[in-house]
Amino acid sequence: MKKRKLDKKTINNFFLYLLSEEKSKATAEKYKRDVYAFFLYADDREITKELVIAYKNGLKEKGYKESSINSMLASLNSLFLYLCWYDLKVKTYKIQKQIFCPEEKELTKAEYFRLVSTAKLKRDERLCLILQTICGTGIRVSELPFITVEAVKRGAATVSCKGKTRYVFIVRRLQKKLLKYAADNGISQGSVFITRSGKPVCRSNIWRDMKSICEKANVCRKKVFPHNLRHLFARIFYRTEKDIAKLADILGHSNINTTRIYIVNTGAEYRRKMENLRLIL
């Protein structure tokens, strides 16, 4: 039997296969990174079940979280399915469902306002509006290019992501701000948030710009990243409307269990609720 080995050509073909299966570019690139890390670990050795298990155990020994390891193993298992190496698939770790969000990671509404105010003080109007657009609509940072001048004029954007299409409404106050920003910067069509070269601003630039205002806004860096704004939108919407099905539709989730992750309370909030039960004499 021919020895099974990985090479860069196979990894690249796997990446192209994922794109052909309509995986988002970001997802395909993530899978590719995970597979490439395993490729470096294998170091021209034959790919066996024992090697894969050793890699899995090695990640644990290095201190990776089980959730992160599971994510990397999912990428490897997808590769093995693609190559028909079914016997190499490994089991992921079973993780108990998290019932509360660590306080050190939960971005509060007050902290969000401080970030927006700080961006405004720095006269970074683009960042100021990006923060408000993500938090005010609940979109993913990768969906920002769908916020076009045409969409803003309509008051709704048509977003296509992960094989699904949904409408994202733009509230009037945000609509006015975005139209003024576009007019002031000579943006008459296409994506509102663009670079000097006219391309949609990328995720890494947004991430870097957000991190740059943490200290002045007095907000912990661990809390400041684009997806946390989406989580904040979800929590505030649910507290106001108490409609998880509608929230799932707005966020573009096909499974409500995914939406539940977005609306978990902090441990402190759970503690307060337990204290209020007054069951101890």
N, C-alpha and C positions, 0 to 999 in steps of 0.2 A: 504493500500500500504506500502510495506517495506521501511523503511527509508534508504536513500542512504548515505553511509559513505565511507571514504577512509581508507585504512590501508597499512602498508608497503608491504604486500604480493601483493596487487593489483598494487602498484607502481612498484614493481620489475617485475611483469608479463607484465606490460605495456612496461617497458624497453626492455624485451626480445622480445616482439612483434615488437617493432621498429627495432631491429636488424634483425628479421626475414623478415621485409619489406625492408631490405637492406639499412636502414639508416646507415650513418657512425657512428662509436662508439662515436666519439666526439659529434655528433648531438644528439644521443640517450641519452648520459650522460647529455647534456644540458637540454633536455626535462625532464629528471628525476629530475634534481636539481630544475627546476621551479615547477614541480608538488609537490616535497617534501616540498618546501617553502610554498605552499598553504596548504598542509597537516598539517604543523605545525600551520598555521594560523587558520585552521578549528578547531583544538583541540577537536576532537571527536564530533563536532557538525554535525547535518544533513547537507548534501550538497544541498543547494537550490540556485535558481537563485539570490535571494536577497543576499545570502552570497558571491557569486562570484562577484556580482556588488560592494558589500561593500569592498571586497578585492581589486578590480580594483581601486576604489576611494581612498582606503587607500594608495596604491602605489603612486598615484598622490600627495597625501598630504605629503608623506614622501620625495618628491622631485625627484622621478624617472623621467627620460626623457620619453616622450610619445613613442619614438621608442623602448626604453627598456621595457616599459609596454606592448607594442604590441607584442614584442618577447615572453614575459612571458605568455601573454594571448593565443598566438598561441599554446604554449605547452599545456595549460589547455584545449583549444578547441579540440586539437588532442586527449587528454585523454578522453574527453566526447564522442567523436566519437567512440573511441575504446570500451567504456563502454555502448554505445547506449543511453547515457543520452543527447539526442539531444537538449532538451529544456533548457539545462544549458549553451549552447554556448553564449558567449557575443561578442559584437561588439568591434572592435579595434578602436583606435583614427585615424582620418583622418589627415594625415600629408602632408603639401605642399612639393612638390619636391624641394630638395635643389639644387640651381643653382650654388653655389660656395662652395669651401672647406675652412674652417677657416684656416688662415695662421699659427696659433699656432699648428695646427695638421699636416700640410703638410711637409713631409720630403723632403729636397732639395737634389740635386745631390752632392753639395759641402759637405753637412752634412753627406751624406752616405759615401763619400770618407774619411771624418775625422773619422768616426766610423771604417772603414776598416783599416785605418792607425793606429788607436789607438790599435785595436786588434793585429795588427802586432807588434807594439812596446811592447805590453805586452807578446809577444811570444805565444799568444793564436792562433795557426795556424788553429785549428779546427773552432773557431768562425770566424776568418778572412775569411775562405773559405765558411762557411755557409752563411755569409752575402752576399758574391759574388755569391753564387749559387742561392739563392732565388731571388736576384735582377737581376742577369744575365739571368735567365730563366723564371721568373714570376710565379714559382710554389708556392703552398701553403706550409706552414711549415709542415703540416701533410703529405705532399707528399715527403718530404726529403728521407724517406726510399727507395723510388723508384730510387734514384740516387745511383746505385750500380756500383761496379767496372766493371761489364760486360756492363752496359749501357754506362758508360763513355768511354770505349774502342770503342763502336759502335758510339759514338757521339750523341746518342739519348736514352731517357728513355721512357718506356711504362708505363704511369701513369693511374691507375684505381682509380677513386674517384667519389662518389655520383652516382654510377650506370653507369658511362661513362668511356670510355677509350680513351686516346689521346696520341700523341707522343710529347715529349718535347725535343727540340734540345739543345745540349750542345756545345757552341761555342768553337773554337779551343784553345783559350788562357785559358779558364776555364778547358777544357779537359786536357791540359798539367799540370795545377796546381793540379787538382784532382788526376791524375795518379801518380804524384810525391808524393803527400801527402799519398796516399794509399801505395805506395812502401816503403816510409820512415817509415810508421807505421805498416808494416807487414800485411796489409789488402789485401788479394788476391782475395776475392770474397764477394758477398753480399753487404750490405749497406756500403757506404764510411764513413758516420758519425755515429760512434758507441761509446759506453761508454767503460770503462775498462773491464766490464763484457761481452762485445761483443754484447750488445743489441743496437738497433738504438736509438740515442739520442732523448730524449722526448722534447715536446714543452715547458714545464715549465722550463727545464734546459736552453734552448735556450733563452727564455724570460729573465730569471735571468741573464744570461751571457751578454745579450745585455744591460740590465739596468745598469750593473756594470761598463760599460765603458762610460756612458753618460757624466759624469762630466769632465773626462779627455779629451773627444772628443769635449767638449763645445757644446753639443746638448741637447736641452730640453727633459727631460725624457718622456713627453707626446707624443713626436713624435717617440720614439724608441720602436717598437714592430715589430715582424716578418711580419705581414700582410702589414705594411706600406712600406716594401721593394717591395712587389708585386704591390702596388699602384704606387710606383715610376717607376717600370719597365713599367707599363701600360701607364703612362703619357708620358714617354720618347719615347716609341714605337709609340704612336699615333702622337706626335709632329713630329716625323721623317717620318712616313709612311702615316699618315692621312687615315688609313684603319681600321675602327672600326670592320668590319666583320672579318677580319683576326685576329685582336687582340682578339676578342671574342673566336675564335677557339683556339688561343694559351693559353688563360687563362682557357679554359674549360667551358665557359659560354654557356648555351643553349638559353639565352635570351639577346639580345643586350642591353636592358634597364639596365641590371645588369652591363654591361661593361661601360655604360655611367657614372655610379657612380664613377668608377675608374679614369676617365679622366677629372673630373670637375676642373676648374681653381680656384685659390684663389680669394677672394674678391678684393684684390689689383689689380689683373690682369684684372678683369672685370671693375674696376674703370678706369684703364688706357685706356681700349678700349672705354669706354664711353666718357672720356675726349677727345680722338682723333676724336670723331664725330664732335666736335666744332659746336654744335647747339645753343649755347648761345651767343648772341651778346654782 
